[in-house]
Structure formats: C-alpha cells, structure tokens
Amino acid sequence: MPKIKTALTSEQVKEYVLTAGAAVSVIVLGSPIPQESVLQDDMVGFIDIRSALNKELKAAAQQVAKQIKAAGYQARAIGGMDGKWVDGNTRGPISLKHAAELAGLGVIGKNYLLTNPEHGNLLWFSAVLTDAPLAPDPKLALDFCGDCNICVEACPAHALDTPGTVAKKACDHTVFKQMDKKWEIMCFECRKVCPYRFGI
C-alpha cells in the first residue's frame, strides 16, 4: 500500500535544512592578485602569487570561523583551492565567485570572472559558512560589460560564445596543461584583455 504524502510548507523544509546543520550565512573574504602578474604575462608568477594568496585567505577564513565558533555558532572555512581536483581544475564545495557576487563584491561579466569596481577581475576569495544569522550586504547593481565583447572574441577556445555561460570543457582544455606531472595555467586571455581588469 503506497504511503500517504503529507503536505510540506517551505518553512518546514527550511527548518529541516537548518536542523541538519546547513549554512545560514556565507561570509566572503577577498584579496587582489598584484596587477604585475597580468601585465607581465607571467603565467608562472601568476600561479605562484595565487597559491600564496590562497593560503593567506584560507588562514584568514579559519581565523574568522574560530571567532564565530567562540560565539557559539557553527562555522566552516572554505579556501579557493578546496575541493576535488578534476581534469586539471578544482571543484570546490561552493562557487566562491557566485558567493562573492551575492555578497556585493562585484559582478560576473561575459568572461565569467567576477569584476570588482576597485580591483577589477584580480580578486581571489575564501569564505566562511556559518549558521549565524547575518544581515546580507546588497548586491552590486552595475553592468561592466554592456555591448563589449572583447573577451568573447579573444578567447582561443571560443568558450564564451554562448552569452551567460562558459564552455567549461573547452576552456579547461585550453587553459590547463599537465607538465612534469603538474597542472599549469597556459592562458588567462579573458582576464588580461578586459578593459576593467584593474577596476573602473
């Protein structure tokens, strides 16, 4: 005999989620990658700087999480390179780029990078997931791209040809190459050619 289904409200489902320990708030931390790493077209330098910055931001997120826990809430730090390594790319627990956009730190443009008014597309992120109820900052109401298609036309993989999305496999196969058993970044053309790569 089939089970009788009971009607559920969205409030009940939210309560189930919170009881299971889901995050109520996401705190996003960001720090800029130095402009020189893009201006000099130095892939190795860019990777080294990004790796060092990732460690600093993860440590900062861990410190914030520690303080939140001391206040009696649950908290988990998320680093920019956390997650699983799949085909030369890291698949993290959450999209820090989208979390940063929702936190008002910038707008995701046609190059699928988050652009910040002050730092352009050179921000790197970490985050803290917590059950602490925090008031959200407003989203940034800006349109950086408009009719500009410089990044779309410059992409060697044609990964940006479909508006509002990125052909991830095409991008990954162009950007990431395995050399000496290490994955290396070979292209950041979409980042480099953007007129707002260093901010407005």
MDTraj code that builds the backbone (N, CA, C; nanometers):
import mdtraj as md
import numpy as np

residues = "MET PRO LYS ILE LYS THR ALA LEU THR SER GLU GLN VAL LYS GLU TYR VAL LEU THR ALA GLY ALA ALA VAL SER VAL ILE VAL LEU GLY SER PRO ILE PRO GLN GLU SER VAL LEU GLN ASP ASP MET VAL GLY PHE ILE ASP ILE ARG SER ALA LEU ASN LYS GLU LEU LYS ALA ALA ALA GLN GLN VAL ALA LYS GLN ILE LYS ALA ALA GLY TYR GLN ALA ARG ALA ILE GLY GLY MET ASP GLY LYS TRP VAL ASP GLY ASN THR ARG GLY PRO ILE SER LEU LYS HIS ALA ALA GLU LEU ALA GLY LEU GLY VAL ILE GLY LYS ASN TYR LEU LEU THR ASN PRO GLU HIS GLY ASN LEU LEU TRP PHE SER ALA VAL LEU THR ASP ALA PRO LEU ALA PRO ASP PRO LYS LEU ALA LEU ASP PHE CYS GLY ASP CYS ASN ILE CYS VAL GLU ALA CYS PRO ALA HIS ALA LEU ASP THR PRO GLY THR VAL ALA LYS LYS ALA CYS ASP HIS THR VAL PHE LYS GLN MET ASP LYS LYS TRP GLU ILE MET CYS PHE GLU CYS ARG LYS VAL CYS PRO TYR ARG PHE GLY ILE".split()
xyz = np.array([
    [0.0845, -0.1184, 0.0000],
    [0.0000, 0.0000, 0.0000],
    [0.0891, 0.1250, 0.0000],
    [0.0676, 0.2195, -0.0929],
    [0.1539, 0.3375, -0.1016],
    [0.1380, 0.4278, 0.0201],
    [0.2506, 0.4937, 0.0562],
    [0.2476, 0.5864, 0.1691],
    [0.1665, 0.7101, 0.1336],
    [0.0948, 0.7601, 0.2323],
    [0.0189, 0.8828, 0.2129],
    [0.1152, 1.0004, 0.2280],
    [0.1190, 1.0867, 0.1269],
    [0.2084, 1.2020, 0.1306],
    [0.1471, 1.3140, 0.2136],
    [0.2316, 1.3707, 0.2998],
    [0.1885, 1.4821, 0.3832],
    [0.2340, 1.6126, 0.3193],
    [0.1498, 1.7099, 0.3174],
    [0.1843, 1.8396, 0.2589],
    [0.2958, 1.9055, 0.3396],
    [0.3907, 1.9648, 0.2674],
    [0.5024, 2.0332, 0.3314],
    [0.5013, 2.1809, 0.2926],
    [0.5352, 2.2628, 0.3889],
    [0.5496, 2.4054, 0.3586],
    [0.6985, 2.4373, 0.3426],
    [0.7281, 2.5490, 0.2768],
    [0.8682, 2.5888, 0.2603],
    [0.9332, 2.6163, 0.3958],
    [0.8541, 2.6656, 0.4912],
    [0.9077, 2.6918, 0.6252],
    [0.9522, 2.5625, 0.6922],
    [0.8753, 2.4564, 0.6745],
    [0.9120, 2.3267, 0.7324],
    [1.0419, 2.2745, 0.6711],
    [1.0520, 2.2851, 0.5394],
    [1.1723, 2.2380, 0.4709],
    [1.2942, 2.3181, 0.5168],
    [1.2782, 2.4486, 0.5298],
    [1.3882, 2.5321, 0.5788],
    [1.4306, 2.4882, 0.7179],
    [1.3327, 2.4552, 0.8011],
    [1.3635, 2.4090, 0.9371],
    [1.4399, 2.2769, 0.9333],
    [1.4007, 2.1852, 0.8433],
    [1.4737, 2.0589, 0.8274],
    [1.6195, 2.0859, 0.7891],
    [1.6368, 2.1781, 0.6948],
    [1.7710, 2.2105, 0.6457],
    [1.8571, 2.2675, 0.7574],
    [1.8000, 2.3608, 0.8344],
    [1.8759, 2.4223, 0.9436],
    [1.9081, 2.3216, 1.0532],
    [1.8140, 2.2328, 1.0811],
    [1.8370, 2.1292, 1.1817],
    [1.9487, 2.0353, 1.1381],
    [1.9607, 2.0146, 1.0073],
    [2.0662, 1.9270, 0.9541],
    [2.2028, 1.9945, 0.9560],
    [2.2074, 2.1228, 0.9926],
    [2.3357, 2.1921, 1.0040],
    [2.3769, 2.2706, 0.8815],
    [2.2811, 2.3038, 0.7945],
    [2.3154, 2.3798, 0.6748],
    [2.3524, 2.5237, 0.7108],
    [2.4296, 2.5850, 0.6224],
    [2.4716, 2.7238, 0.6467],
    [2.3549, 2.8196, 0.6290],
    [2.3487, 2.9176, 0.7179],
    [2.2511, 3.0252, 0.7071],
    [2.3136, 3.1437, 0.6348],
    [2.4416, 3.1643, 0.6602],
    [2.5129, 3.2790, 0.6038],
    [2.6444, 3.2356, 0.5417],
    [2.6871, 3.3089, 0.4410],
    [2.8181, 3.2885, 0.3794],
    [2.8936, 3.4206, 0.3868],
    [3.0080, 3.4189, 0.4522],
    [3.0944, 3.5364, 0.4631],
    [3.2054, 3.5193, 0.3598],
    [3.2229, 3.6175, 0.2729],
    [3.3223, 3.6070, 0.1666],
    [3.4372, 3.7035, 0.1937],
    [3.5587, 3.6522, 0.1881],
    [3.6791, 3.7324, 0.2044],
    [3.7496, 3.7397, 0.0700],
    [3.8032, 3.8566, 0.0358],
    [3.8719, 3.8722, -0.0913],
    [3.9992, 3.9528, -0.0788],
    [4.0947, 3.9236, -0.1659],
    [4.2199, 3.9979, -0.1700],
    [4.2684, 4.0000, -0.3148],
    [4.3244, 4.1130, -0.3608],
    [4.3636, 4.1232, -0.5015],
    [4.4965, 4.0563, -0.5339],
    [4.5033, 3.9988, -0.6528],
    [4.6286, 3.9498, -0.7104],
    [4.7000, 4.0718, -0.7688],
    [4.8299, 4.0897, -0.7466],
    [4.9006, 4.2073, -0.7993],
    [4.8861, 4.2218, -0.9506],
    [4.8678, 4.3445, -0.9955],
    [4.8484, 4.3721, -1.1374],
    [4.9672, 4.3272, -1.2224],
    [5.0865, 4.3318, -1.1647],
    [5.2072, 4.2988, -1.2408],
    [5.2028, 4.1575, -1.2979],
    [5.1359, 4.0658, -1.2273],
    [5.1323, 3.9268, -1.2730],
    [5.0571, 3.9127, -1.4049],
    [4.9633, 4.0055, -1.4319],
    [4.8894, 4.0033, -1.5580],
    [4.9595, 4.0892, -1.6627],
    [5.0097, 4.2047, -1.6206],
    [5.0767, 4.2952, -1.7138],
    [5.1990, 4.2309, -1.7779],
    [5.2722, 4.1520, -1.6989],
    [5.3948, 4.0901, -1.7485],
    [5.3692, 3.9600, -1.8235],
    [5.2406, 3.9197, -1.8279],
    [5.2050, 3.7958, -1.8982],
    [5.2853, 3.6776, -1.8444],
    [5.3038, 3.6787, -1.7112],
    [5.3880, 3.5787, -1.6451],
    [5.3007, 3.4716, -1.5816],
    [5.2812, 3.3606, -1.6529],
    [5.1941, 3.2539, -1.6036],
    [5.2467, 3.1906, -1.4746],
    [5.3774, 3.1640, -1.4706],
    [5.4367, 3.1003, -1.3528],
    [5.4232, 3.1919, -1.2319],
    [5.4539, 3.3207, -1.2526],
    [5.4403, 3.4168, -1.1436],
    [5.2976, 3.4288, -1.0961],
    [5.2039, 3.4281, -1.1903],
    [5.0620, 3.4367, -1.1565],
    [5.0200, 3.3188, -1.0692],
    [5.0631, 3.1993, -1.1070],
    [5.0284, 3.0785, -1.0311],
    [5.0892, 3.0821, -0.8915],
    [5.2160, 3.1219, -0.8818],
    [5.2829, 3.1274, -0.7516],
    [5.2167, 3.2284, -0.6588],
    [5.1855, 3.3467, -0.7131],
    [5.1207, 3.4509, -0.6331],
    [4.9822, 3.4054, -0.5895],
    [4.9078, 3.3450, -0.6814],
    [4.7736, 3.2978, -0.6483],
    [4.7774, 3.1906, -0.5403],
    [4.8760, 3.1013, -0.5468],
    [4.8883, 2.9947, -0.4466],
    [4.9184, 3.0519, -0.3083],
    [5.0087, 3.1514, -0.3035],
    [5.0429, 3.2139, -0.1761],
    [4.9230, 3.2889, -0.1192],
    [4.8511, 3.3585, -0.2069],
    [4.7335, 3.4341, -0.1652],
    [4.6245, 3.3407, -0.1155],
    [4.6119, 3.2259, -0.1798],
    [4.5127, 3.1269, -0.1383],
    [4.5375, 3.0820, 0.0056],
    [4.6651, 3.0591, 0.0404],
    [4.6995, 3.0171, 0.1771],
    [4.6658, 3.1255, 0.2784],
    [4.6967, 3.2508, 0.2428],
    [4.6682, 3.3626, 0.3329],
    [4.5178, 3.3784, 0.3563],
    [4.4409, 3.3697, 0.2493],
    [4.2963, 3.3856, 0.2610],
    [4.2316, 3.2696, 0.3352],
    [4.2822, 3.1488, 0.3154],
    [4.2283, 3.0334, 0.3893],
    [4.2574, 3.0495, 0.5379],
    [4.3780, 3.0963, 0.5720],
    [4.4130, 3.1190, 0.7121],
    [4.3234, 3.2263, 0.7737],
    [4.2949, 3.3315, 0.6965],
    [4.2064, 3.4380, 0.7448],
    [4.0654, 3.3846, 0.7683],
    [4.0167, 3.3017, 0.6753],
    [3.8832, 3.2425, 0.6898],
    [3.8779, 3.1513, 0.8122],
    [3.9846, 3.0767, 0.8353],
    [3.9898, 2.9891, 0.9522],
    [3.9862, 3.0689, 1.0817],
    [4.0520, 3.1849, 1.0819],
    [4.0510, 3.2706, 1.1995],
    [3.9116, 3.3267, 1.2251],
    [3.8447, 3.3682, 1.1181],
    [3.7076, 3.4184, 1.1313],
    [3.6155, 3.3077, 1.1824],
    [3.6307, 3.1872, 1.1256],
    [3.5490, 3.0732, 1.1684],
    [3.5717, 3.0419, 1.3162],
    [3.6959, 3.0523, 1.3592],
    [3.7287, 3.0263, 1.5001],
    [3.6578, 3.1247, 1.5919],
    [3.6559, 3.2513, 1.5528],
    [3.5900, 3.3535, 1.6343],
    [3.4388, 3.3342, 1.6367],
    [3.3811, 3.2924, 1.5237],
    [3.2373, 3.2669, 1.5179],
    [3.2013, 3.1488, 1.6068],
    [3.2842, 3.0444, 1.6034],
    [3.2602, 2.9278, 1.6890],
    [3.2676, 2.9663, 1.8364],
    [3.3591, 3.0571, 1.8694],
    [3.3735, 3.1023, 2.0083],
    [3.2475, 3.1744, 2.0563],
    [3.1715, 3.2295, 1.9604],
    [3.0465, 3.2972, 1.9944],
    [2.9292, 3.1999, 2.0032],
    [2.9563, 3.0696, 1.9802],
    [2.8539, 2.9680, 1.9979],
    [2.7873, 2.9173, 1.8720],
    [2.8367, 2.9593, 1.7548],
    [2.7780, 2.9155, 1.6287],
    [2.8685, 2.8151, 1.5582],
    [2.8109, 2.7439, 1.4616],
    [2.8912, 2.6565, 1.3777],
    [2.9531, 2.7385, 1.2656],
    [3.0711, 2.6991, 1.2208],
    [3.1374, 2.7713, 1.1120],
    [3.2385, 2.6800, 1.0446],
    [3.2525, 2.6983, 0.9130],
    [3.3488, 2.6196, 0.8350],
    [3.4192, 2.7100, 0.7351],
    [3.5503, 2.7071, 0.7348],
    [3.6295, 2.7881, 0.6409],
    [3.6421, 2.7159, 0.5072],
    [3.6294, 2.7905, 0.3988],
    [3.6424, 2.7381, 0.2627],
    [3.7525, 2.8162, 0.1918],
    [3.8516, 2.7457, 0.1389],
    [3.9602, 2.8093, 0.0648],
    [3.9351, 2.8054, -0.0850],
    [4.0074, 2.8901, -0.1570],
    [3.9901, 2.8987, -0.3011],
    [4.0314, 2.7741, -0.3768],
    [4.1118, 2.6893, -0.3153],
    [4.1553, 2.5665, -0.3815],
    [4.1021, 2.4419, -0.3108],
    [4.0052, 2.4594, -0.2216],
    [3.9436, 2.3444, -0.1546],
    [3.8575, 2.2675, -0.2541],
    [3.8391, 2.1419, -0.2279],
    [3.7539, 2.0613, -0.3150],
    [3.8322, 1.9524, -0.3851],
    [3.7712, 1.8951, -0.4870],
    [3.8314, 1.7847, -0.5610],
    [3.8999, 1.8344, -0.6869],
    [4.0115, 1.7721, -0.7211],
    [4.0880, 1.8048, -0.8408],
    [4.0377, 1.7175, -0.9544],
    [3.9731, 1.7789, -1.0532],
    [3.9141, 1.7038, -1.1633],
    [3.9604, 1.7653, -1.2954],
    [4.0295, 1.6862, -1.3770],
    [4.0745, 1.7306, -1.5096],
    [4.1484, 1.8639, -1.5053],
    [4.2355, 1.8788, -1.4075],
    [4.3174, 1.9990, -1.4007],
    [4.2484, 2.1191, -1.3408],
    [4.1342, 2.0983, -1.2761],
    [4.0621, 2.2105, -1.2171],
    [4.0051, 2.1672, -1.0828],
    [3.9938, 2.2631, -0.9904],
    [3.9403, 2.2346, -0.8581],
    [3.7913, 2.2590, -0.8552],
    [3.7159, 2.1601, -0.8103],
    [3.5716, 2.1731, -0.7932],
    [3.5454, 2.1889, -0.6435],
    [3.5184, 2.3119, -0.6016],
    [3.5055, 2.3410, -0.4598],
    [3.3690, 2.3099, -0.4029],
    [3.3574, 2.3184, -0.2701],
    [3.2292, 2.2920, -0.2027],
    [3.1206, 2.3911, -0.2446],
    [3.1590, 2.5172, -0.2682],
    [3.0661, 2.6177, -0.3190],
    [3.1406, 2.7007, -0.4243],
    [3.0671, 2.7739, -0.5054],
    [3.1291, 2.8656, -0.6003],
    [3.1582, 2.9961, -0.5277],
    [3.2847, 3.0220, -0.4993],
    [3.3222, 3.1441, -0.4287],
    [3.2936, 3.2676, -0.5143],
    [3.3053, 3.2524, -0.6442],
    [3.2781, 3.3627, -0.7364],
    [3.1317, 3.4052, -0.7275],
    [3.0406, 3.3087, -0.7286],
    [2.8983, 3.3411, -0.7198],
    [2.8629, 3.3910, -0.5797],
    [2.9257, 3.3339, -0.4778],
    [2.9029, 3.3823, -0.3416],
    [2.9486, 3.5273, -0.3283],
    [3.0626, 3.5605, -0.3917],
    [3.1141, 3.6973, -0.3870],
    [3.0190, 3.7941, -0.4571],
    [2.9601, 3.7505, -0.5676],
    [2.8637, 3.8363, -0.6375],
    [2.7416, 3.8613, -0.5494],
    [2.6903, 3.7566, -0.4857],
    [2.5749, 3.7706, -0.3979],
    [2.6075, 3.8551, -0.2749],
    [2.7359, 3.8576, -0.2371],
    [2.7793, 3.9365, -0.1216],
    [2.8069, 4.0823, -0.1576],
    [2.7889, 4.1171, -0.2840],
    [2.8066, 4.2557, -0.3250],
    [2.9496, 4.2962, -0.3545],
    [3.0375, 4.1979, -0.3781],
    [3.1786, 4.2291, -0.4024],
    [3.2104, 4.2529, -0.5493],
    [3.1156, 4.2331, -0.6366],
    [3.1406, 4.2533, -0.7784],
    [3.0307, 4.1929, -0.8634],
    [3.0557, 4.1909, -0.9936],
    [2.9596, 4.1381, -1.0904],
    [3.0314, 4.0401, -1.1827],
    [2.9697, 3.9265, -1.2087],
    [3.0265, 3.8296, -1.3014],
    [2.9987, 3.8761, -1.4437],
    [3.1058, 3.8962, -1.5213],
    [3.0927, 3.9503, -1.6560],
    [3.0857, 3.8437, -1.7625],
    [3.0966, 3.8874, -1.8874],
    [3.0909, 3.7955, -2.0003],
    [3.2090, 3.6994, -2.0021],
    [3.3198, 3.7379, -1.9361],
    [3.4353, 3.6487, -1.9281],
    [3.4209, 3.5477, -1.8145],
    [3.3062, 3.5496, -1.7489],
    [3.2725, 3.4586, -1.6397],
    [3.3647, 3.4766, -1.5186],
    [3.4268, 3.5951, -1.5097],
    [3.5070, 3.6313, -1.3943],
    [3.4328, 3.7381, -1.3152],
    [3.4542, 3.7407, -1.1843],
    [3.3934, 3.8449, -1.1048],
    [3.4756, 3.9725, -1.1177],
    [3.4099, 4.0836, -1.1540],
    [3.4771, 4.2122, -1.1683],
    [3.4335, 4.3045, -1.0554],
    [3.5327, 4.3579, -0.9864],
    [3.5117, 4.4473, -0.8728],
    [3.5455, 4.5902, -0.9161],
    [3.4687, 4.6927, -0.8730],
    [3.4956, 4.8295, -0.9168],
    [3.6368, 4.8785, -0.8870],
    [3.6943, 4.8332, -0.7763],
    [3.8270, 4.8813, -0.7358],
    [3.9404, 4.7927, -0.7859],
    [3.9201, 4.6618, -0.7848],
    [4.0282, 4.5675, -0.8157],
    [4.0102, 4.4924, -0.9469],
    [3.9079, 4.5240, -1.0227],
    [3.8862, 4.4555, -1.1493],
    [3.8591, 4.3074, -1.1297],
    [3.9163, 4.2244, -1.2182],
    [3.8921, 4.0793, -1.2094],
    [4.0084, 4.0062, -1.1410],
    [4.0827, 4.0789, -1.0593],
    [4.2007, 4.0197, -0.9959],
    [4.1799, 3.9817, -0.8495],
    [4.0549, 3.9671, -0.8083],
    [4.0290, 3.9260, -0.6706],
    [4.0315, 3.7736, -0.6583],
    [4.0875, 3.7270, -0.5471],
    [4.0847, 3.5841, -0.5117],
    [4.0101, 3.5723, -0.3800],
    [3.9372, 3.4618, -0.3593],
    [3.8434, 3.4550, -0.2474],
    [3.8631, 3.3339, -0.1561],
    [3.8144, 3.3519, -0.0342],
    [3.7870, 3.2417, 0.0569],
    [3.6522, 3.2742, 0.1207],
    [3.6006, 3.1849, 0.2032],
    [3.4687, 3.2100, 0.2619],
    [3.4541, 3.1342, 0.3935],
    [3.3529, 3.1733, 0.4668],
    [3.3150, 3.1029, 0.5897],
    [3.1663, 3.0724, 0.5813],
    [3.1317, 2.9457, 0.5964],
    [2.9912, 2.9042, 0.6052],
    [2.9547, 2.8977, 0.7522],
    [2.8413, 2.9534, 0.7891],
    [2.8027, 2.9549, 0.9298],
    [2.6513, 2.9508, 0.9460],
    [2.6076, 2.9048, 1.0633],
    [2.4649, 2.9082, 1.0944],
    [2.4272, 3.0357, 1.1685],
    [2.5220, 3.1286, 1.1804],
    [2.4921, 3.2580, 1.2421],
    [2.4051, 3.3410, 1.1476],
    [2.2938, 3.3939, 1.1954],
    [2.2053, 3.4736, 1.1087],
    [2.2612, 3.6147, 1.0905],
    [2.3179, 3.6421, 0.9744],
    [2.3809, 3.7708, 0.9471],
    [2.3025, 3.8459, 0.8394],
    [2.2947, 3.9773, 0.8524],
    [2.2260, 4.0593, 0.7519],
    [2.3126, 4.0679, 0.6269],
    [2.2568, 4.0384, 0.5102],
    [2.3378, 4.0401, 0.3866],
    [2.3656, 4.1822, 0.3384],
    [2.4823, 4.1996, 0.2746],
    [2.5116, 4.3251, 0.2061],
    [2.4365, 4.3259, 0.0733],
    [2.4050, 4.4438, 0.0195],
    [2.3324, 4.4486, -0.1077],
    [2.4198, 4.4073, -0.2255],
    [2.3565, 4.3468, -0.3254],
    [2.4286, 4.3128, -0.4481],
    [2.4682, 4.4401, -0.5213],
    [2.5762, 4.4312, -0.5965],
    [2.6255, 4.5450, -0.6732],
    [2.5441, 4.5587, -0.8018],
    [2.4832, 4.6737, -0.8191],
    [2.3996, 4.6972, -0.9372],
    [2.4796, 4.7713, -1.0432],
    [2.5661, 4.6987, -1.1132],
    [2.6490, 4.7565, -1.2180],
    [2.6514, 4.6640, -1.3393],
    [2.6641, 4.7217, -1.4565],
    [2.6802, 4.6441, -1.5792],
    [2.8133, 4.6854, -1.6420],
    [2.9178, 4.6070, -1.6141],
    [3.0503, 4.6395, -1.6658],
    [3.0603, 4.6144, -1.8166],
    [2.9962, 4.5102, -1.8609],
    [3.0190, 4.4623, -1.9975],
    [2.9452, 4.5427, -2.1042],
    [2.8161, 4.5660, -2.0826],
    [2.7379, 4.6353, -2.1846],
    [2.7467, 4.5627, -2.3179],
    [2.7813, 4.6359, -2.4233],
    [2.7931, 4.5776, -2.5571],
    [2.9348, 4.5285, -2.5874],
    [3.0248, 4.5386, -2.4910],
    [3.1637, 4.4968, -2.5132],
    [3.1724, 4.3449, -2.5286],
    [3.2500, 4.2989, -2.6271],
    [3.2695, 4.1556, -2.6493],
    [3.4173, 4.1220, -2.6687],
    [3.5058, 4.2067, -2.6161],
    [3.6492, 4.1870, -2.6353],
    [3.6940, 4.0499, -2.5855],
    [3.6494, 4.0116, -2.4659],
    [3.6915, 3.8821, -2.4096],
    [3.6358, 3.7658, -2.4898],
    [3.5106, 3.7811, -2.5367],
    [3.4464, 3.6755, -2.6165],
    [3.5255, 3.6505, -2.7443],
    [3.5638, 3.7589, -2.8102],
    [3.6370, 3.7479, -2.9360],
    [3.7816, 3.7028, -2.9162],
    [3.8384, 3.7318, -2.7978],
    [3.9784, 3.6974, -2.7728],
    [3.9978, 3.5544, -2.7253],
    [3.8917, 3.4896, -2.6799],
    [3.9049, 3.3547, -2.6224],
    [3.9464, 3.2533, -2.7290],
    [4.0643, 3.1923, -2.7143],
    [4.1111, 3.0966, -2.8149],
    [4.0296, 2.9677, -2.8189],
    [3.9564, 2.9394, -2.7115],
    [3.8754, 2.8169, -2.7053],
    [3.7308, 2.8416, -2.7470],
    [3.6946, 2.9662, -2.7751],
    [3.5556, 3.0036, -2.8057],
    [3.4617, 2.9594, -2.6938],
    [3.5140, 2.9639, -2.5714],
    [3.4366, 2.9155, -2.4570],
    [3.3310, 3.0141, -2.4101],
    [3.3368, 3.1394, -2.4595],
    [3.2438, 3.2428, -2.4146],
    [3.1420, 3.2797, -2.5222],
    [3.1318, 3.1984, -2.6253],
    [3.0457, 3.2311, -2.7392],
    [2.8969, 3.2329, -2.7044],
    [2.8564, 3.1528, -2.6059],
    [2.7162, 3.1494, -2.5639],
    [2.6973, 3.2440, -2.4462],
    [2.6216, 3.3531, -2.4638],
    [2.6054, 3.4522, -2.3566],
    [2.5514, 3.3906, -2.2272],
    [2.6067, 3.4344, -2.1147],
    [2.5582, 3.3915, -1.9845],
    [2.6155, 3.2609, -1.9347],
    [2.7073, 3.2017, -2.0097],
    [2.7656, 3.0749, -1.9663],
    [2.9073, 3.0625, -2.0210],
    [2.9759, 2.9577, -1.9774],
    [3.1106, 2.9307, -2.0273],
    [3.1188, 2.7830, -2.0634],
    [3.1791, 2.7541, -2.1771],
    [3.2004, 2.6143, -2.2163],
    [3.3201, 2.5634, -2.1362],
    [3.2915, 2.5059, -2.0212],
    [3.3958, 2.4728, -1.9237],
    [3.4993, 2.3754, -1.9786],
    [3.4541, 2.2733, -2.0489],
    [3.5493, 2.1744, -2.1010],
    [3.6429, 2.2368, -2.2037],
    [3.5870, 2.3178, -2.2923],
    [3.6695, 2.3836, -2.3941],
    [3.7703, 2.4765, -2.3282],
    [3.7251, 2.5499, -2.2268],
    [3.8128, 2.6408, -2.1535],
    [3.9233, 2.5631, -2.0826],
    [3.8842, 2.4599, -2.0093],
    [3.9822, 2.3819, -1.9315],
    [4.0886, 2.3196, -2.0202],
    [4.0491, 2.2699, -2.1372],
    [4.1455, 2.2043, -2.2260],
    [4.2454, 2.3033, -2.2851],
    [4.2069, 2.4319, -2.2891],
    [4.2972, 2.5355, -2.3389],
    [4.3819, 2.5941, -2.2266],
    [4.3193, 2.6161, -2.1124],
    [4.3859, 2.6831, -2.0005],
    [4.4844, 2.5919, -1.9286],
    [4.4440, 2.4694, -1.9013],
    [4.5239, 2.3809, -1.8170],
    [4.5981, 2.2761, -1.8987],
    [4.7277, 2.2672, -1.8752],
    [4.8117, 2.1646, -1.9376],
    [4.8929, 2.0944, -1.8291],
    [4.9068, 1.9636, -1.8437],
    [4.9860, 1.8883, -1.7482],
    [5.1304, 1.8818, -1.7962],
    [5.2205, 1.9375, -1.7146],
    [5.3623, 1.9418, -1.7477],
    [5.4427, 1.8918, -1.6281],
    [5.5250, 1.7876, -1.6528],
    [5.6043, 1.7283, -1.5450],
    [5.5167, 1.6871, -1.4268],
    [5.4041, 1.6236, -1.4590],
    [5.3097, 1.5729, -1.3593],
    [5.2437, 1.6829, -1.2766],
    [5.2494, 1.8078, -1.3259],
    [5.1841, 1.9196, -1.2593],
    [5.0930, 1.9903, -1.3596],
    [4.9785, 2.0380, -1.3104],
    [4.8884, 2.1137, -1.3951],
    [4.9314, 2.2598, -1.3946],
    [4.9482, 2.3163, -1.5127],
    [4.9912, 2.4554, -1.5258],
    [4.8855, 2.5366, -1.6010],
    [4.8744, 2.6650, -1.5655],
    [4.7844, 2.7559, -1.6359],
    [4.8560, 2.8095, -1.7590],
    [4.7938, 2.7943, -1.8750],
    [4.8564, 2.8345, -2.0009],
    [4.7882, 2.9560, -2.0644],
    [4.6739, 2.9973, -2.0111],
    [4.6001, 3.1068, -2.0748],
    [4.5170, 3.1814, -1.9708],
    [4.5255, 3.3139, -1.9721],
    [4.4296, 3.3958, -1.8980],
    [4.3912, 3.5166, -1.9839],
    [4.3687, 3.4873, -2.1124],
    [4.3392, 3.5912, -2.2102],
    [4.2142, 3.6703, -2.1723],
    [4.1103, 3.6001, -2.1252],
    [3.9848, 3.6670, -2.0901],
    [4.0039, 3.7641, -1.9746],
    [4.0954, 3.7317, -1.8850],
    [4.1270, 3.8195, -1.7719],
    [4.2093, 3.9394, -1.8195],
    [4.3054, 3.9117, -1.9070],
    [4.4029, 4.0125, -1.9500],
    [4.3441, 4.1199, -2.0401],
    [4.2528, 4.0826, -2.1319],
    [4.2058, 4.1781, -2.2322],
    [4.0905, 4.2658, -2.1828],
    [4.0323, 4.2326, -2.0683],
    [3.9173, 4.3081, -2.0179],
    [3.9562, 4.4534, -1.9890],
    [3.8817, 4.5508, -2.0409],
    [3.9118, 4.6915, -2.0144],
    [3.9038, 4.7265, -1.8661],
    [3.8303, 4.6452, -1.7899],
    [3.8133, 4.6716, -1.6463],
    [3.8899, 4.5713, -1.5614],
    [3.9949, 4.5128, -1.6179],
    [4.0692, 4.4101, -1.5432],
    [4.1325, 4.4643, -1.4151],
    [4.1592, 4.5970, -1.4116],
    [4.2167, 4.6585, -1.2920],
    [4.1153, 4.7477, -1.2203],
    [3.9891, 4.7396, -1.2552],
    [3.8853, 4.8217, -1.1932],
    [3.8394, 4.9325, -1.2866],
    [3.7488, 5.0156, -1.2356],
    [3.6946, 5.1251, -1.3165],
    [3.7916, 5.2444, -1.3102],
])
top = md.Topology()
chain = top.add_chain()
for i, resn in enumerate(residues, 1):
    res = top.add_residue(resn, chain, resSeq=i)
    for name in ("N", "CA", "C"):
        top.add_atom(name, md.element.get_by_symbol(name[0]), res)
traj = md.Trajectory(xyz[None], top)
